[in-house]
């Protein structure tokens, strides 16, 4: 089992954000995770909120081991070709430490406030699947063509290719049975979702069946969940063990209200017994 840390990138100063990521790296967390929004989603009043992809680019040069990702990049925020170029750049800047996590986007109020188009649900999921298919083609470094319902490529080529081959690990976030889980089955290297291990078993069974029908080995899809550290430590330990025993391989730990002391306590007293 591996552990990442949500570094809670909203409502903090840049030096604090960077300090949290380096703190996680020093403690042995596998990944540092931000989010992909332009305004704070939680709390009262205005506050800092750093843009996600440029944050990862900056963190790439300020760290050496920890892997870097956003949970998750909304596909409506950037043209897929631009996102592919950004991902390649960050993968090189980090020497192959990018986790590329994608979703169909959901925060309609943010889109309206900033004048970003927010298409209907079907179109957003069509664009997500288009982006996954087309970006994988661009990551080959060859000249490619692609025609989908929302995006086309014509004699398109991007260089350099990513450091990680054939591409950075692709994470898909969500649990919608009609569109998200089939996309997970066809495209994801990691599936990240929320809930308890038992309630997610049926969802995983659906992902597994669809992957097999598509000729894909379900073992290629790693399962990731989220873990709150703001509980008594013994309860946190039992929750992590339950995820592990249910077959989940990666837990993203939320930044706790208790702060750095709890982050360190978890890393020193719980993680060592569960790391694999």
C-alpha positions in Angstrom: 0.0 0.0 0.0 1.1 3.5 -0.8 0.1 6.9 0.7 -0.2 10.3 -0.7 -1.0 13.6 1.1 -3.5 16.2 0.1 -1.6 19.3 0.8 -4.7 21.5 0.8 -3.5 24.1 -1.7 -6.3 26.7 -1.1 -6.2 29.4 1.6 -2.5 29.2 2.2 0.5 31.2 1.3 2.9 29.8 -1.3 5.7 29.2 1.2 3.4 27.2 3.4 2.2 25.1 0.4 5.8 24.4 -0.6 6.7 23.6 3.0 3.9 21.1 3.3 5.0 19.3 0.1 8.6 19.1 1.3 7.4 18.0 4.7 5.4 15.1 3.1 8.5 14.2 1.0 10.7 14.0 4.0 8.2 11.9 5.9 8.1 9.3 3.1 4.7 9.9 1.6 4.6 8.7 -2.0 2.7 11.6 -3.5 1.6 15.2 -2.9 -1.8 16.1 -4.2 -3.4 19.4 -4.9 -6.7 20.2 -6.6 -7.6 21.8 -9.9 -9.7 24.9 -9.1 -9.2 28.6 -9.5 -11.2 29.7 -6.4 -11.5 28.3 -2.9 -14.3 25.8 -2.6 -14.5 25.7 1.2 -14.5 28.2 4.0 -15.7 31.8 4.2 -14.9 34.7 2.0 -12.1 35.2 -0.5 -8.8 33.4 -0.2 -5.7 32.2 -2.0 -6.0 29.5 -4.6 -3.0 28.6 -6.8 -3.6 27.3 -10.4 -3.0 23.6 -10.5 -0.8 22.7 -13.4 1.6 25.6 -12.9 1.8 24.7 -9.2 2.9 21.2 -10.2 5.5 22.6 -12.5 6.9 24.8 -9.7 6.9 21.9 -7.2 8.7 19.7 -9.7 11.8 21.9 -9.4 11.5 22.3 -5.6 11.3 18.5 -4.8 13.3 15.4 -5.7 11.4 12.3 -4.9 7.7 12.8 -4.2 5.2 12.3 -7.0 2.9 15.2 -7.9 -0.7 15.3 -9.0 -4.1 17.0 -8.9 -7.3 15.3 -7.8 -8.5 15.8 -10.4 -7.9 18.0 -13.5 -11.2 19.1 -14.9 -11.3 18.5 -18.6 -13.3 21.7 -19.2 -10.5 24.0 -17.9 -8.0 23.5 -20.7 -8.0 22.4 -24.3 -6.8 18.8 -24.3 -3.9 19.5 -26.6 -2.7 22.3 -24.2 -3.2 19.9 -21.2 -1.1 17.2 -23.0 1.7 19.7 -23.6 1.6 20.8 -20.0 1.7 17.2 -18.8 4.7 16.4 -21.0 6.5 19.5 -19.7 5.8 18.7 -16.0 6.9 15.1 -16.5 10.2 16.3 -17.8 10.6 19.0 -15.2 10.0 16.4 -12.5 12.1 13.7 -14.1 9.1 11.4 -14.4 7.1 12.1 -11.2 3.8 13.3 -12.7 0.5 11.6 -11.9 -2.1 12.7 -14.5 -5.5 12.6 -12.9 -8.6 13.6 -15.0 -12.3 14.1 -14.5 -15.3 15.5 -16.3 -15.5 18.6 -14.0 -18.5 19.4 -11.9 -18.2 22.8 -10.2 -20.6 24.8 -12.3 -20.6 27.9 -10.1 -16.8 28.4 -10.7 -17.3 28.0 -14.4 -20.1 30.7 -14.4 -18.1 33.1 -12.3 -15.0 32.9 -14.5 -16.8 32.7 -17.9 -15.6 29.1 -18.6 -17.9 27.1 -20.7 -19.7 24.3 -18.8 -21.3 22.0 -21.3 -24.1 19.5 -20.4 -23.0 16.3 -18.7 -23.0 14.1 -21.8 -20.7 16.6 -23.7 -18.3 16.8 -20.8 -18.0 13.0 -20.6 -17.6 12.8 -24.4 -14.8 15.4 -24.1 -13.2 13.5 -21.3 -13.1 10.3 -23.3 -11.9 12.2 -26.4 -9.1 13.8 -24.3 -8.0 10.4 -23.0 -7.9 8.8 -26.4 -6.3 11.8 -28.2 -3.8 12.6 -25.5 -2.5 9.0 -25.5 -2.0 9.3 -29.2 -0.1 12.6 -28.8 2.1 11.0 -26.1 3.5 8.6 -28.7 5.4 11.4 -30.3 4.2 10.3 -33.8 2.0 12.2 -36.2 -1.5 11.2 -35.4 -5.1 11.7 -36.5 -8.2 11.4 -34.3 -11.9 12.3 -34.8 -14.2 12.2 -31.8 -17.5 13.9 -30.9 -15.8 16.8 -29.1 -12.2 17.0 -30.4 -10.2 16.2 -33.5 -6.5 15.9 -34.4 -5.2 16.3 -37.9 -1.6 15.3 -38.7 -0.8 16.3 -35.1 2.5 15.7 -33.3 4.0 16.6 -29.9 7.7 16.3 -28.9 9.3 15.4 -26.6 7.6 12.3 -25.5 6.9 12.0 -21.8 9.6 10.6 -19.5 7.2 8.0 -18.3 6.3 5.5 -21.0 3.9 5.1 -22.6 2.6 8.1 -20.6 2.3 9.3 -17.0 0.0 7.2 -14.9 -3.6 8.2 -15.7 -6.0 8.5 -12.8 -9.7 8.8 -13.2 -11.8 10.1 -10.4 -15.4 9.4 -9.7 -18.0 6.6 -9.3 -20.8 7.3 -11.8 -22.0 3.9 -13.2 -23.0 5.0 -16.7 -20.0 7.0 -17.9 -17.3 7.2 -15.3 -16.8 3.5 -14.5 -16.7 2.5 -18.2 -14.1 5.2 -18.8 -12.1 3.8 -15.8 -12.3 0.3 -17.2 -11.0 1.4 -20.6 -8.4 4.1 -19.8 -7.4 4.3 -16.1 -4.1 3.2 -14.6 -5.6 4.3 -11.2 -9.2 4.7 -10.2 -9.8 7.1 -7.3 -13.1 7.3 -5.6 -14.8 8.0 -2.3 -16.7 5.8 0.1 -16.1 2.8 2.2 -14.4 -0.4 1.0 -17.5 -2.5 1.2 -19.8 -0.1 -0.7 -17.2 0.2 -3.5 -17.0 -3.6 -4.1 -20.0 -3.6 -6.5 -18.5 -0.7 -8.4 -15.2 -2.5 -8.7 -17.0 -5.6 -10.0 -18.5 -3.5 -12.7 -15.1 -2.0 -13.7 -13.6 -5.4 -13.8 -16.3 -6.8 -16.0 -16.1 -3.9 -18.5 -12.3 -4.1 -18.6 -12.4 -7.8 -19.4 -15.0 -7.3 -22.1 -12.7 -4.7 -23.6 -9.8 -7.2 -23.6 -8.0 -5.5 -20.8 -6.6 -7.2 -17.7 -8.3 -5.6 -14.6 -5.0 -6.1 -12.7 -3.7 -3.1 -14.7 -6.1 -0.8 -12.9 -5.0 0.1 -9.4 -7.5 1.2 -6.8 -7.1 4.4 -4.7 -9.3 5.8 -2.0 -9.2 8.7 0.5 -8.4 8.5 4.2 -9.2 11.1 6.9 -6.4 11.6 9.4 -8.7 13.6 11.7 -9.8 10.7 13.8 -8.2 8.9 16.8 -5.1 7.3 15.5 -6.2 3.8 16.2 -9.4 4.4 14.2 -7.3 5.8 11.3 -5.1 2.7 11.5 -8.2 0.4 11.3 -9.6 2.3 8.4 -6.3 2.0 6.5 -6.2 -1.7 7.2 -9.8 -2.2 6.0 -8.9 -0.4 2.7 -5.8 -2.6 2.3 -7.7 -5.8 3.1 -10.4 -4.9 0.5 -7.7 -4.7 -2.2 -7.2 -1.0 -2.4 -3.5 0.0 -3.1 -3.2 3.7 -2.5 -4.8 6.1 0.0 -4.8 9.9 -0.3 -4.7 11.3 3.2 -6.5 14.5 3.8 -4.6 17.4 5.4 -6.0 17.2 9.0 -7.3 20.0 11.2 -4.7 18.8 13.7 -2.0 20.0 11.3 1.6 18.8 10.9 1.8 16.9 14.1 -0.9 14.4 13.0 0.6 14.1 9.5 3.9 13.2 11.1 2.3 10.9 13.7 0.5 8.9 11.0 3.7 8.6 8.9 5.8 7.4 11.8 3.3 5.0 13.5 0.9 3.8 10.9 2.5 3.9 7.5 5.5 1.7 8.1 3.3 -1.4 8.9 1.3 -0.9 5.7 3.8 0.2 3.1 4.6 -2.3 0.4 
